[in-house]
Amino acid sequence: MKATPTDDDCFGQACIREDGRFICPGHLFEVKSPAESKGEWDVFKVVSTTPAEQAFRPMSEGGCKLVHA
């Protein structure tokens, strides 16, 4: 699984690092007003996205004993 990157509607492009952490972009959403919404399930809009590399602590700071440098 670690060698296979994923790409889905919920998390976007993601992967599993050597330390087992699932790394994906971080999204900040805002709830739409009723006037902005175009349907029952159209309730959020993306305000900003943090790249996966910045959204999680670097492996070098993690201290995972299973990962050998």
Wavefront OBJ file of the C-alpha trace (Angstrom):
o trace
v 0.000 0.000 0.000
v 2.812 2.412 0.759
v 4.031 2.246 -2.832
v 0.598 3.023 -4.289
v -0.440 6.690 -4.282
v -4.158 7.485 -4.125
v -6.293 10.116 -5.812
v -9.901 10.475 -4.703
v -12.603 13.132 -4.392
v -12.336 13.423 -0.611
v -8.584 13.572 0.062
v -7.124 14.374 -3.361
v -3.665 13.056 -4.179
v -2.242 11.246 -1.171
v 0.222 8.566 -0.112
v 1.312 6.567 2.918
v 4.771 7.531 4.190
v 7.422 5.088 5.390
v 6.354 5.793 8.979
v 2.761 4.746 8.155
v 1.256 8.230 8.210
v -1.367 8.980 5.543
v -0.245 12.224 3.877
v -2.799 14.326 2.008
v -3.459 18.022 1.412
v -5.272 19.886 4.192
v -8.383 21.785 3.156
v -10.171 24.610 4.933
v -13.875 24.734 4.046
v -16.555 27.351 4.586
v -20.274 26.621 4.705
v -22.132 28.184 1.773
v -25.087 30.453 2.317
v -28.428 29.169 1.003
v -28.128 31.649 -1.897
v -24.727 30.208 -2.926
v -25.839 26.580 -2.738
v -27.009 24.983 -5.979
v -28.464 21.810 -4.449
v -29.002 19.710 -1.334
v -25.399 18.449 -1.188
v -23.746 21.700 -2.332
v -22.934 23.081 1.119
v -19.171 23.750 1.296
v -16.634 25.820 -0.598
v -12.858 25.482 -0.360
v -11.273 28.540 1.259
v -7.656 27.358 1.141
v -5.539 24.256 0.671
v -2.278 23.411 2.431
v 0.045 21.109 0.450
v 0.522 17.656 1.976
v 4.228 18.275 2.656
v 3.341 21.301 4.827
v 0.187 19.881 6.443
v 2.007 17.152 8.401
v 5.083 16.991 10.618
v 8.218 15.970 8.686
v 9.444 12.402 9.173
v 12.711 13.756 10.560
v 10.784 15.221 13.512
v 8.488 12.249 14.038
v 10.721 9.958 16.055
v 9.215 6.767 14.600
v 11.454 3.857 15.666
v 10.312 1.788 12.677
v 11.894 4.185 10.175
v 15.660 3.905 9.841
v 17.556 6.812 8.333
l 1 2 3 4 5 6 7 8 9 10 11 12 13 14 15 16 17 18 19 20 21 22 23 24 25 26 27 28 29 30 31 32 33 34 35 36 37 38 39 40 41 42 43 44 45 46 47 48 49 50 51 52 53 54 55 56 57 58 59 60 61 62 63 64 65 66 67 68 69
